[in-house]
Amino acid sequence: MQEDEKLNDDLNSDEFYDQYDIHVDPKQSPIRIDKFLMDRIEKATRNRIQNAIKSGSILVDKKEVKPNFKVKPGQIISVVIPRPPGEGMGVVPQRIPLDIRYEDEDLMVIYKPAGMVVHPGVGHYRGTLVNALAYHFGQNHLPIMDGDYQDRLGLVHRIDKNTSGLLVVAKSDYAMTHLARQFFNHTIERTYYALVWGEPEKNAGTITGNVGRHPRFRHQFTVFPEGESGKWAVTHYKVLERMYYVSLVQCNLETGRTHQIRVHMQHIGHPLFNDERYGGDRIVKGTIFSKYKEFVENTFTVLPRHGLHAKSLGFIHPGTGKEMFFESDLPRDFENALNEWRNYIAGRKAALDSNVKEWQQTNR
């Protein structure tokens, strides 16, 4: 992986919102809440504030309010609002095919293949999902974000370049604000399938620990168990299939930190298969005899990226209030790698059974 690709991949955080707790001054005179917040939140236009109020993303003393609400002295205002993207990053529309699984006037659900970068960044100004969305929106005359969001084009979360799977894209400021609140409240259902080295001791469990940038290796993230740095992260896992050398594991995110699953699984001693950044691109479980090493290297070729797939996505529709759920099949490279391991284990078992039978017949 080249240096510029590493820099861009580090941008793939799920955190697309800012959160504020504002204490109203005891001497504050009554004033409309949108005007009050516009003076206290950077780049907070009246439209952004009103959309946040309507979506329930702004609470006063833990209660929802209406756009014409007037703040009073001593109140506490809680705000969750989409974070504007970095400035100076122009987006070039490009005719790149999109695998759209669902679309209406409020949002889209897209399947991102492994290898596609989500957002333009250092070394990746073209060929990204955002470049494709810019073309799609322009060609179909669909609504796009207000000025602050033109570089983002509705993204409310991301997945890493070499992770495949589902993403939801907002098509209006209101939808973006509503979805951002769901991510902040941890009510978005996100299920990933991970191929990891070894077999976790428990069939199911929860991994916790602050995740933050590694103090020595700036392109990696790590777990800070004592919480002295990083941000709180929670991953729930369940082992779906054990194959001695590797396991297929289901991971459900409660929080969405950069590289969270990759870092958490490495933290418990089971890095993702072929994850070069977190030690999964070498033999972690098993011997190093030539035939096994040859098999592993061949399987790395079958799955030439880390074994992680965003399998399902569930959320409340911003417009209708209905529960939405989408699921995707494992991509071919992931499924092929699983079959390689299944066949290898079956072959080893058959050989062992044959040896046992031969020994029994010899010693009768």
Summary of the structure (lengths in Angstrom):
residues: 364
radius of gyration: 23.8
end to end distance: 57.9
largest distance: 97.5
contacts: 1165
relative contact order: 0.13
helix: 28%
strand: 27%
